[in-house]
Amino acid sequence: MKQNTIRRSGIRIMASLVVLLGSLFYVMILAVINGSIGFLAAMGVTVSGAVGVAKAMGEQIPLSWGAIMALAVGCGVVRGGLRYLEQYGNHYIAFRLLAVLRDRIFTALRTLCPAKLENKQKGNIIAMITSDIETLEVFYAHTLSPVCIAVLVSTGVFVFVGAVSSWWLALTALAGYLLIGVCMPILSAKRLKRSGVLYRNEFALFNAFFLDSIRGIRDIVLHRAEQLRLEEINVRSARLCSQSKAMKRDVARMGAATELLVSISVLVTVGIGILLVYRTELTAGRMLIGAVAVSSSFGPVLAISALPGNLTQTFASGDRLLNLLAEEPAVRAVKNGTGFSFEQLDVQGLSFSYDRQKEILHNICMHARKGEIVGIVGESGSGKSTLLRLLLRFWEKQEGVILYNGTDIDQIDTDSLLTNVTMVSQSTYLFDETIEENLKIAKPDATQEQMEQACRMASVHDLIMSLPQGYQTRVGTMGDRLSAGEKQRIGLARAFLRGSGLILLDEPTSNVDSINEGMILQSLLRQKGQRCILLVSHRESTMAIADRIYRMEDAVLHTVT
């Protein structure tokens, strides 16, 4: 994914994230109502005290002392209950939505896979699924609701102070609200925008580099590159730390400026109140009530002014997430297309280029039938693997046709295509599960007998049975407990177990010795009566079992036999 130092505007990101609320929007409204009433109740405790003092000063208050005390206690109790409901609602929305967002990310990754994911750093994707999603919890639980609460509470205080005390005090409070709750967040967001984006990008790059280092630890040790790798990690760590310090320094400065503005706003309010009392335009008791109400009402707007410090990272994470969700796949799955049961493959005039400039394949023509083993030989990088990806429609063809049973591949239902055609790549990925569970990826309802038969055909059954727990042996992270050749043979067993009519084998014997190569080729030879096998290799010896051989040279496929 392209790393940008400039993202969408904060307003656009917030609007897009709000849209993702969907049916949870009504829960958010309830949380806002609870929060607003709860904060007004919290203010009611201090304002009740001010009312009591004003009454003691001789102000005409139409409330008894008992009513004033009951109001203070009642406000405190109500505040506690509503605060709980507000936080419960916000976090209910946040955690429900985080689950929905993860589901949407995996759906997007599946749609983009494999074409758009080949060049993306896996650590970057992991950072998005984990830390970026967790960062968005701040937005849904601690941003949306506080903003709405600040607007409602500030409006309520403005009307209360104007009606009970003085509209001059109310206008002074309104000016403070706008300065602290609107101007300061805008200024903070502008100052922190770049540093937040740079920090998130640097964090993702560091995560990707560190994950890559862990995965390649064996090769790092074997080639004595520990010190070099450690130095690079230290450099990247220092760079990440520098970005973090720069961002936190800006956050601290803006926070201090905001606190100063709150103090100034309160002092100005008190000063104006004293002036009004001096000019006999306001009684001391009502001035006290108004001043206390204003000074205790800055909590919600302070919460807004503090948001940019967190929102810089939240917006950067949200922007990365929205970029992924908005990214167009290179290939869209065909729904409700034609189904088929593989009998034959015909390729005519196929040309392809990744960048639309340098051709990887040019005017490719070939055919294959059930019951045949068709070989494609050629040097590494000649385009053999690209051809296999096109046969699976991992990339869309640009010129020519690919026909399965006479039907163009673009008209075939994607599920039907992947049921009938499977591929064993050069490097088989094994999950950190048992061998049985790794095999059942190809066929979840496979019986033990079916798995063993597939493994015998791939010449790996005897190896599995020699392991302490047989088919229940865990293979370790990325299959590290098995050799490259053993992993490849398990991948081949998967293909046999799946039972597809066409099996694409990309260098299936590249990681095995000559004895195992012979055993695998014999297994393939025995299978050709039931299916078609397209065998790709740079080894001439592998082509010995092929019924027909093509050679890939300079993007062109030539018929050899």
C-alpha positions, -999 to 999 in steps of 0.1 A, spaced: 0 0 0 14 34 -9 25 54 20 14 90 19 25 119 41 -8 137 32 -41 121 41 -78 130 37 -90 159 57 -102 151 93 -138 160 84 -138 135 55 -124 108 77 -148 114 105 -178 114 81 -166 81 65 -161 65 99 -196 77 111 -211 61 80 -196 28 91 -218 30 123 -248 18 103 -276 5 127 -254 13 157 -261 50 151 -292 48 174 -271 34 203 -247 63 198 -276 88 200 -287 72 233 -251 74 246 -249 111 237 -282 118 255 -270 100 286 -237 117 285 -252 152 281 -277 148 309 -250 132 330 -226 161 327 -254 186 334 -261 166 365 -224 168 375 -226 205 370 -257 205 391 -238 195 422 -215 226 421 -243 249 409 -265 237 438 -237 247 461 -235 281 445 -273 285 448 -270 277 485 -243 304 489 -264 329 470 -294 321 492 -272 326 523 -262 360 508 -298 371 508 -306 363 471 -343 354 465 -341 317 457 -375 299 453 -360 267 468 -358 256 504 -325 245 520 -338 209 520 -346 211 483 -312 226 475 -294 197 494 -317 171 478 -309 186 443 -272 184 450 -273 148 462 -298 138 434 -275 153 407 -246 133 421 -265 100 420 -279 106 385 -244 116 373 -230 82 384 -257 62 367 -258 81 334 -220 81 332 -220 43 334 -247 41 307 -228 66 285 -195 47 287 -213 13 283 -230 26 251 -198 41 237 -177 10 243 -205 -13 232 -205 5 198 -167 6 197 -160 -31 202 -189 -42 181 -177 -20 153 -141 -31 156 -153 -66 150 -172 -54 119 -142 -34 107 -119 -65 110 -144 -85 90 -145 -58 63 -107 -57 62 -105 -94 57 -132 -92 31 -113 -65 13 -80 -84 15 -97 -115 1 -111 -93 -28 -76 -78 -34 -59 -111 -31 -37 -122 -47 -29 -96 -73 -30 -65 -52 -13 -81 -22 18 -94 -39 37 -62 -34 23 -52 0 44 -57 31 28 -83 53 39 -65 85 21 -34 73 -11 -54 68 -7 -69 103 -3 -35 118 -35 -24 101 -55 -53 114 -41 -49 150 -29 -15 160 -48 6 134 -81 -10 143 -74 -6 180 -66 31 175 -100 36 159 -116 26 193 -106 60 204 -127 76 178 -159 56 184 -156 54 222 -140 88 230 -145 112 201 -180 111 186 -199 111 218 -178 139 235 -182 162 205 -220 159 206 -220 162 244 -199 193 242 -224 210 218 -254 201 238 -240 210 272 -225 243 260 -259 252 245 -277 243 277 -252 263 299 -255 293 276 -293 294 279 -292 287 317 -266 314 325 -284 339 302 -318 332 318 -307 329 355 -277 352 357 -267 375 327 -266 373 290 -232 391 291 -218 362 311 -235 337 287 -219 354 257 -185 354 274 -189 317 280 -199 312 244 -168 330 232 -147 307 254 -164 276 241 -158 286 205 -122 295 211 -114 263 231 -137 238 215 -135 250 178 -105 272 171 -79 253 193 -88 218 179 -86 232 143 -52 248 150 -40 216 168 -51 194 140 -31 214 115 0 213 136 -3 176 145 -16 163 111 18 157 95 35 144 126 6 119 132 8 106 97 45 102 97 44 84 131 18 59 119 37 52 86 70 49 105 53 25 130 40 3 102 73 2 84 91 -7 116 66 -34 123 71 -48 88 109 -47 91 108 -64 126 84 -91 114 106 -97 84 137 -100 107 120 -126 129 109 -147 99 144 -146 84 163 -151 117 177 -184 105 193 -169 74 205 -139 94 223 -162 118 237 -184 91 251 -154 72 264 -137 103 243 -107 96 231 -102 132 250 -70 139 240 -54 106 204 -62 112 206 -50 148 221 -17 136 193 -12 111 167 -20 138 183 6 161 183 31 133 146 25 126 138 25 163 155 58 168 136 72 138 103 59 152 112 73 187 120 107 171 86 108 154 69 99 186 87 126 206 79 152 180 43 144 180 40 143 218 59 175 221 34 192 199 5 176 219 19 189 251 23 225 238 -12 226 225 -25 211 258 -8 238 278 -21 265 255 -57 252 260 -54 251 298 -42 286 297 -72 297 276 -96 280 300 -81 299 329 -83 332 310 -119 325 300 -129 319 336 -111 350 348 -127 371 321 -161 357 331 -155 365 368 -142 400 358 -172 408 337 -195 395 365 -178 417 391 -181 447 367 -218 440 363 -222 438 401 -203 470 405 -226 487 380 -256 472 398 -267 455 367 -264 421 384 -267 409 420 -238 393 437 -257 360 443 -268 356 407 -233 366 395 -219 338 417 -244 312 402 -235 323 366 -197 323 372 -198 289 389 -219 274 361 -195 288 335 -163 277 352 -177 241 357 -188 238 322 -155 236 303 -151 199 307 -168 189 275 -150 215 254 -117 206 270 -123 170 259 -127 183 224 -96 204 225 -76 174 237 -89 153 208 -64 163 181 -35 148 201 -52 114 198 -70 121 166 -38 126 146 -30 89 150 -67 80 148 -71 99 115 -39 84 101 -51 49 110 -86 57 97 -71 70 65 -51 38 60 -82 17 67 -103 37 43 -76 35 16 -77 -3 19 -115 -4 18 -116 19 -12 -89 2 -32 -101 -14 -63 -91 -51 -69 -72 -59 -100 -96 -88 -106 -133 -90 -95 -148 -124 -88 -173 -136 -113 -207 -143 -96 -235 -163 -112 -212 -172 -141 -210 -204 -160 -201 -236 -141 -180 -264 -156 -163 -297 -150 -129 -297 -164 -123 -315 -197 -100 -293 -217 -80 -260 -217 -73 -239 -248 -52 -207 -248 -51 -186 -279 -32 -153 -286 -26 -146 -249 -5 -115 -241 1 -99 -207 21 -71 -191 21 -60 -155 29 -24 -163 13 -22 -198 47 -16 -212 71 -46 -210 53 -78 -222 57 -108 -199 37 -130 -223 33 -125 -260 8 -143 -282 7 -175 -261 -10 -205 -277 -13 -239 -260 -38 -266 -252 -43 -294 -226 -68 -322 -221 -78 -344 -192 -56 -375 -192 -25 -355 -203 6 -342 -186 17 -310 -203 51 -296 -195 63 -260 -197 100 -255 -194 120 -223 -193 145 -202 -173 135 -185 -141 117 -152 -148 106 -162 -183 69 -159 -175 59 -194 -166 44 -186 -132 26 -156 -147 9 -179 -171 -3 -201 -143 -17 -171 -124 -36 -160 -155 -50 -196 -158 -64 -191 -123 -76 -156 -131 -54 -141 -103 -47 -114 -129 -70 -105 -158 -58 -113 -193 -52 -83 -216 -53 -99 -250 -63 -133 -263 -86 -159 -248 -84 -186 -221 -111 -212 -227 -122 -240 -203 -144 -265 -221 -149 -238 -248 -160 -211 -223 -140 -179 -218 -124 -177 -183 -140 -143 -177 -175 -159 -181 -168 -187 -156 -180 -185 -121 -150 -180 -98 -160 -207 -73 -164 -232 -101 -130 -222 -116 -112 -226 -82 -130 -259 -77 -118 -273 -110 -83 -258 -111 -58 -258 -82 -21 -249 -80 9 -260 -61 34 -231 -60 72 -231 -55 68 -224 -18 40 -241 1 26 -222 31 18 -243 61 -1 -229 90 10 -235 126 -14 -264 130 -12 -302 127 -4 -319 94 -40 -332 93 -54 -297 97 -31 -283 70 -42 -311 46 -79 -305 54 -76 -269 40 -80 -286 6 -109 -307 17 -124 -301 51 -145 -333 52 -116 -356 41 -114 -389 58 -82 -403 73 -80 -428 44 -83 -401 18 -56 -381 34 -32 -410 36 -39 -419 0 -31 -383 -11 1 -383 10 12 -417 -5 7 -402 -40 29 -373 -30 55 -396 -14 52 -381 20 31 -406 39 60 -426 52 77 -394 65 46 -384 83 42 -418 100 78 -416 112 70 -384 132 62 -389 169 25 -379 165 20 -388 129 -7 -368 112 -13 -349 145 22 -335 145 23 -297 145 44 -282 118 54 -250 136 53 -214 124 53 -213 86 61 -251 87 96 -245 102 97 -280 116 97 -295 81 123 -291 53 114 -272 22 110 -304 2 87 -319 29 65 -288 28 64 -290 -9 53 -326 -9 25 -318 16 14 -291 -7 13 -316 -35 -7 -340 -13 -32 -311 -7 -37 -308 -45 -43 -345 -48 -67 -345 -19 -87 -316 -34 -93 -337 -65 -95 -308 -91 -96 -317 -128 -66 -295 -136 -36 -293 -113 -10 -265 -120 24 -275 -106 49 -246 -104 84 -261 -99 70 -291 -78 104 -308 -76 127 -278 -72 133 -285 -34 136 -323 -35 164 -346 -43 166 -368 -74 151 -399 -56 121 -380 -43 117 -363 -76 114 -396 -93 89 -408 -68 68 -376 -72 69 -379 -110 58 -415 -109 29 -404 -87 20 -377 -112 22 -402 -140 -2 -425 -122 -27 -396 -117 -28 -384 -153 -57 -407 -162 -80 -390 -137 -70 -354 -144 -49 -330 -164 -15 -319 -150 3 -288 -162 39 -292 -151 61 -261 -150 98 -264 -143 132 -251 -153 146 -287 -151 147 -307 -183 146 -339 -163 112 -331 -149 97 -331 -184 104 -368 -189 68 -377 -180 52 -350 -201 30 -360 -231 37 -326 -247 63 -300 -239 63 -262 -245 94 -240 -240 90 -204 -227 116 -180 -241 115 -142 -244 78 -141 -234 69 -165 -262 58 -201 -259 73 -226 -284 61 -261 -290 89 -286 -284 72 -320 -287 
